[in-house]
């Protein structure tokens, strides 16, 4: 958790052979990222967030603007 008490997550996109590590995100930023990619699909966004809270990690898929499928892996960061 950071100073605000929010959990932190590492987000990695797999669209090409080389992963694109987006780095650490707070829970708020990660939620915004997921919601932006899923559009109006609130149930899918909530399912991802629930899985993160339960397991500490989640994998989901988004369609890019060019129509390719992008795998996104999100992992809770634990300090200590």
FENNORBEL-V472432 format. One record per pair of residues at least 12 apart in sequence whose C-alpha atoms are under 6 Angstrom apart, sorted by the first residue. I is the first residue (numbers start at 0). J is the second residue. If there is no record, write none. Layout:
[[I;J] [I;J]]
This chain:
[[5;26] [6;25] [6;26] [7;24] [7;25] [7;26] [7;75] [7;76] [8;23] [8;24] [8;74] [8;75] [8;76] [9;22] [9;23] [9;73] [9;74] [10;22] [10;72] [10;73] [11;71] [11;72] [12;70] [12;71] [13;69] [13;70] [14;69] [55;74] [55;75] [56;73] [56;74] [57;72] [57;73] [58;71] [58;72] [59;71]]
